Structure formats: structure tokens, C-alpha cells
Amino acid sequence: MIGQIFENTYGPEVAQWCNANNAYIDELEPQNGVRRFQIVAVPDPTLDELKTAKLSELNAAHMQAEETAHVVSSLGFEIDADDRANRDIDGILKTICDGTVMFCDYANQFHELNKAQCETLQAEIIQNAQALYAQKWAYRAQVEAAESVDELNAIEFTFSHLGF
């Protein structure tokens, strides 16, 4: 039906067909006073448009990786490594002085930690966030360097978290 021309009017089934087949109806210049309509295929997006969409996908994947971040700490247990965990550790470090604190890990198990151990956790959380950004920039470079739709579609975003 692509390219088909209708004079004066077209039926609702034509519009339904267009909606189901990535096409639209374009009104042509009248001919001999008769309105004319043609079914036209929606053009495929350009490589640049697809790259823009892929970069949006990358941003969403990175945000998800940040929001669900967790790492195995060098202290021997898994910890949350998202923004909230970083704020929580920062708060602990501002109040712990020379004492200890009960810290709840990723598996909801408690560990008694001193200030140096909390500093270790904070450093690991920060290093993980930096590693996620490094992965994001590497993926962005791949997207920007893609020279074909197939090459672009082959890029999958899988973020990995550090283990210490």
C-alpha cells in the first residue's frame, strides 16, 4: 500500500493500516480540484538519531547501576555502594570519633567497625562510583564511534561493580 494514492477521501481502514505498518497519510497537491492523499512510509531514523537514543539508554543504564550499586568490601562483607550509602558512611565518620559503630551490611548483618574501617568502606564506595563512570565513558565512546546501525545495536550496557 505504500505509495497508494486516494482521491477525495480514504477509509478508516487505511489509517489503521498506516498505524500498524509504520506509515502515514500525506495530503498531496490537489489535481483538477480533487483532494489527493498518499500513503508514505515513515523514514528510518538516521544513525545520528539512533546514537542519541542509544546515549539516552546508556544514561538510564548508568543511573540504574548507580542506584543498585553494591560491592564486596575488603573487610569481607558486601555493602551497598549507592549515594545513600556514601552519605550514611559520611555521617558515621563525622560522629564516630575514636569509638566504634554497628554497621549493617548489604545482607542486613551487623558488623562492629572502627573509624579506619568506615574510612575504608567510604573509599571503596567512591572507587566503585568512579569505576561506573569510567565504564559509562567507555560505552559512550563506543556509541559515538559506531559507523553503522548494526554496530550500534550490538552495543549492550552491562555495568560491573568492583570487588575489593
C-alpha atoms as one frame of an Amber mdcrd trajectory, in Angstrom:
protein
   0.000   0.000   0.000   2.996   2.340   0.338   2.687   4.898  -2.429  -1.013
   4.295  -2.990  -2.983   7.469  -3.765  -6.587   8.138  -2.760  -8.800  10.851
  -4.208 -11.210  12.967  -2.135 -11.119  10.715   0.933  -9.817   7.456   2.340
 -11.418   4.948   4.689 -10.552   4.370   8.341  -9.006   1.015   7.407  -6.302
   2.951   5.512  -5.394   4.914   8.638  -5.413   1.700  10.678  -3.134   0.039
   8.135  -0.753   3.008   8.316  -0.659   2.854  12.131   0.150  -0.857  12.017
   2.765  -0.572   9.257   4.943   2.417  10.165   3.365   4.679   7.571   1.326
   7.863   7.437  -1.075   9.633   5.083   0.254  12.713   3.317  -2.020  15.178
   1.570  -0.775  15.919  -1.940  -1.408  18.962  -4.076  -4.949  18.864  -5.490
  -5.208  17.824  -9.101  -8.038  19.287 -11.188  -9.665  20.471  -7.941  -9.628
  16.969  -6.427  -8.004  16.415  -2.992  -5.425  13.636  -3.056  -3.789  11.611
  -0.302  -0.845   9.235  -0.467   0.417   6.543   1.894   4.046   7.276   2.762
   6.476   5.137   4.765   7.871   6.715   7.911  11.581   7.180   7.199  14.050
   5.143   9.199  15.898   7.164  11.837  19.348   8.392  10.896  22.455   6.964
  12.526  22.834  10.203  14.498  19.251   9.932  15.764  19.873   6.327  16.774
  23.085   7.342  18.552  21.162   9.977  20.522  18.621   7.346  21.558  21.412
   4.906  22.466  23.088   7.562  24.633  19.777   8.076  26.462  19.659   4.312
  27.001  23.217   4.478  28.348  22.303   7.258  30.790  19.368   5.207  32.090
  21.539   2.080  32.463  24.208   4.054  34.315  21.628   5.596  36.639  20.238
   2.133  37.377  23.746   0.831  38.095  24.363   3.720  40.497  21.036   3.224
  42.274  21.605  -0.501  42.809  25.349  -0.373  43.447  26.859  -2.796  45.937
  30.363  -4.178  46.347  32.217  -6.822  48.279  34.345  -4.815  50.668  37.933
  -5.625  51.525  36.576  -6.029  55.066  34.999  -9.306  53.942  31.318  -8.500
  53.518  29.077  -6.966  50.868  27.924  -3.366  51.242  25.556  -1.006  49.484
  27.546   1.423  47.343  24.908   3.906  46.208  24.631   7.612  47.058  22.706
   6.930  50.239  25.361   4.504  51.476  28.016   7.131  50.818  26.008   9.745
  52.785  25.455   7.278  55.628  29.165   6.462  55.890  29.995  10.170  55.719
  27.618  10.783  58.622  29.176   7.954  60.623  32.659   9.357  60.025  31.584
  12.780  61.283  30.303  11.339  64.568  32.307   8.192  65.347  35.400   9.865
  66.853  37.586   7.106  68.326  34.743   4.708  69.091  33.003   2.017  67.113
  29.674   1.759  65.370  27.374  -1.100  64.453  27.233  -1.172  60.642  24.540
  -3.060  58.715  25.849  -4.669  55.516  24.086  -5.490  52.237  22.736  -8.772
  53.683  21.413  -6.952  56.788  24.120  -8.419  59.009  25.744  -6.193  61.622
  29.476  -5.581  61.988  31.218  -3.551  64.665  33.517  -1.106  62.853  36.039
   1.474  63.931  36.756   4.774  62.179  39.521   3.374  59.957  37.236   0.577
  58.761  34.467   3.089  57.979  37.001   5.166  56.024  37.845   2.016  54.056
  34.162   1.498  53.222  33.809   5.105  52.102  36.859   4.856  49.854  35.504
   1.638  48.296  32.097   3.229  47.647  33.774   6.205  45.966  36.066   3.970
  43.912  33.061   1.947  42.730  31.226   5.114  41.662  34.307   6.243  39.737
  34.552   2.827  38.092  30.907   3.052  36.999  31.604   6.445  35.422  34.689
   5.079  33.654  32.532   2.298  32.193  29.922   4.853  31.124  32.534   6.950
  29.307  33.907   3.854  27.566  30.406   2.901  26.396  29.785   6.473  25.255
  32.959   6.359  23.160  31.743   3.089  21.569  28.372   4.659  20.725  29.960
   7.769  19.257  32.398   5.680  17.190  29.730   3.344  15.768  29.662   3.582
  11.983  26.531   1.529  11.286  23.158   0.697  12.782  24.240  -2.924  13.264
  27.386  -1.843  15.091  25.330   0.484  17.285  22.724  -2.182  18.036  25.458
  -4.623  19.049  26.481  -2.403  21.976  24.979  -3.663  25.225  25.372  -1.833
  28.505  26.392  -4.101  31.358  27.911  -2.337  34.326  30.059  -4.305  36.718
  30.748  -3.359  40.306  34.139  -3.573  41.940  35.134  -6.225  44.414  37.903
  -5.477  46.888
